[in-house]
Amino acid sequence: MEEVCKALKIHTQIEEEIFYPATREALPDEEDLMNEAQVEHDAAKDLIAQIEAGDASDEMTCAKFIVLSEQIDHHVEEEEDEMFPKLQKSDMDTQALGQKLAARKQELEAEGGQMQGKAPKKPSVMERITSMRR
């Protein structure tokens, strides 16, 4: 749980610092979509804090982790199905943005130590962004 929470905290931070501001600029008419994404991040950060404060053997902590997982799946689905197709039609330089995201992720990982464990099954948001075709 600790590794997953750490990875999610880094992910939300780089999206909020870099990806969301760039997306808001590229998609100025999608304020509702971006606001919903931010609210989802806020809810995830709240659950992460509760999980980190809990005991991994506690049933409520496990339930919160399951809910967090479900919320993240929903969030990723919305990004992939709604946000990314709109960005593909925009003039966003996805290659440069992907590089910025990857660099910031490396900085944050270095600050907090290396994440351990297996790589995620799905490509990271940086990989998905840089692979977008215009």
C-alpha positions as CSV (number, residue, x, y, z in Angstrom):
1,M,0.0,0.0,0.0
2,E,2.8,2.4,0.9
3,E,4.4,2.1,-2.6
4,V,1.1,2.6,-4.4
5,C,0.3,5.7,-2.2
6,K,3.7,7.1,-2.9
7,A,3.4,6.6,-6.6
8,L,-0.1,8.2,-6.6
9,K,1.1,11.2,-4.7
10,I,3.9,11.8,-7.2
11,H,1.4,11.3,-10.1
12,T,-1.1,13.7,-8.7
13,Q,1.5,16.3,-8.0
14,I,3.0,16.3,-11.5
15,E,-0.4,16.4,-13.1
16,E,-1.4,19.3,-11.0
17,E,1.9,21.2,-11.4
18,I,2.4,20.6,-15.1
19,F,-0.3,18.6,-17.0
20,Y,-3.5,20.3,-15.8
21,P,-2.3,23.9,-16.3
22,A,-1.1,23.0,-19.8
23,T,-4.4,21.2,-20.5
24,R,-6.5,24.1,-19.2
25,E,-4.5,26.3,-21.6
26,A,-4.9,24.0,-24.6
27,L,-8.6,23.3,-23.8
28,P,-10.0,26.6,-22.5
29,D,-13.6,25.5,-23.1
30,E,-13.3,22.4,-21.0
31,E,-13.4,24.0,-17.5
32,D,-15.9,21.5,-16.2
33,L,-13.8,18.5,-17.3
34,M,-10.7,20.0,-15.7
35,N,-12.6,21.0,-12.5
36,E,-13.9,17.4,-12.2
37,A,-10.4,16.0,-12.6
38,Q,-9.1,18.3,-9.8
39,V,-12.0,17.2,-7.5
40,E,-11.1,13.6,-8.2
41,H,-7.5,14.4,-7.3
42,D,-8.5,16.0,-4.1
43,A,-10.6,13.0,-3.2
44,A,-7.7,10.7,-4.0
45,K,-5.3,12.7,-1.9
46,D,-7.7,12.6,1.0
47,L,-8.1,8.8,0.8
48,I,-4.3,8.4,0.5
49,A,-3.8,10.4,3.7
50,Q,-6.4,8.3,5.5
51,I,-4.7,5.1,4.2
52,E,-1.2,6.3,5.2
53,A,-2.5,7.1,8.7
54,G,-4.2,3.7,9.0
55,D,-2.9,0.3,9.7
56,A,-2.6,-2.0,6.6
57,S,-4.1,-4.9,8.6
58,D,-7.2,-2.8,9.5
59,E,-10.3,-3.7,7.5
60,M,-11.3,0.0,7.0
61,T,-7.9,0.8,5.7
62,C,-8.2,-2.0,3.2
63,A,-11.7,-0.8,2.2
64,K,-10.3,2.7,1.7
65,F,-7.6,1.2,-0.5
66,I,-10.1,-0.6,-2.6
67,V,-12.2,2.5,-3.0
68,L,-9.1,4.5,-4.0
69,S,-8.3,1.9,-6.6
70,E,-11.8,2.1,-8.1
71,Q,-11.7,5.9,-8.1
72,I,-8.3,5.9,-9.8
73,D,-9.6,3.5,-12.5
74,H,-12.5,5.8,-13.1
75,H,-10.2,8.9,-13.3
76,V,-7.9,7.2,-15.7
77,E,-10.8,6.1,-17.9
78,E,-12.1,9.7,-18.1
79,E,-8.7,11.0,-19.0
80,E,-8.2,8.4,-21.7
81,D,-11.8,8.6,-23.1
82,E,-12.5,12.3,-22.8
83,M,-9.4,14.4,-22.1
84,F,-6.8,12.8,-24.3
85,P,-8.9,12.7,-27.5
86,K,-9.6,16.4,-27.1
87,L,-5.9,17.1,-26.5
88,Q,-5.0,15.2,-29.6
89,K,-7.1,17.7,-31.6
90,S,-5.4,20.6,-29.9
91,D,-2.1,22.3,-30.7
92,M,-0.5,21.0,-27.5
93,D,3.1,19.8,-27.9
94,T,2.6,16.5,-26.2
95,Q,6.2,15.4,-26.7
96,A,7.6,18.4,-24.8
97,L,4.9,18.0,-22.1
98,G,5.7,14.3,-21.7
99,Q,9.4,15.2,-21.2
100,K,8.5,17.8,-18.6
101,L,6.3,15.3,-16.7
102,A,9.0,12.6,-16.8
103,A,11.7,15.0,-15.6
104,R,9.6,16.2,-12.7
105,K,8.6,12.6,-11.8
106,Q,12.3,11.7,-11.6
107,E,13.0,14.7,-9.4
108,L,10.2,13.8,-7.0
109,E,11.2,10.1,-6.9
110,A,14.8,11.2,-6.1
111,E,13.6,13.4,-3.3
112,G,11.6,10.5,-1.8
113,G,13.8,7.6,-2.7
114,Q,13.2,5.1,-5.4
115,M,9.8,3.4,-5.7
116,Q,10.0,-0.3,-5.5
117,G,7.8,-3.0,-6.9
118,K,6.6,-3.8,-10.4
119,A,5.9,-1.3,-13.1
120,P,2.2,-0.5,-13.6
121,K,0.4,-2.7,-16.1
122,K,-0.9,0.4,-18.0
123,P,1.5,2.9,-19.5
124,S,2.1,6.0,-17.4
125,V,0.4,9.3,-18.2
126,M,3.7,10.6,-19.5
127,E,4.0,7.6,-21.9
128,R,0.4,8.1,-23.0
129,I,0.8,11.8,-23.6
130,T,4.0,11.4,-25.6
131,S,2.6,8.7,-27.7
132,M,-0.4,10.8,-28.8
133,R,-0.5,11.5,-32.5
134,R,-1.8,14.7,-33.9
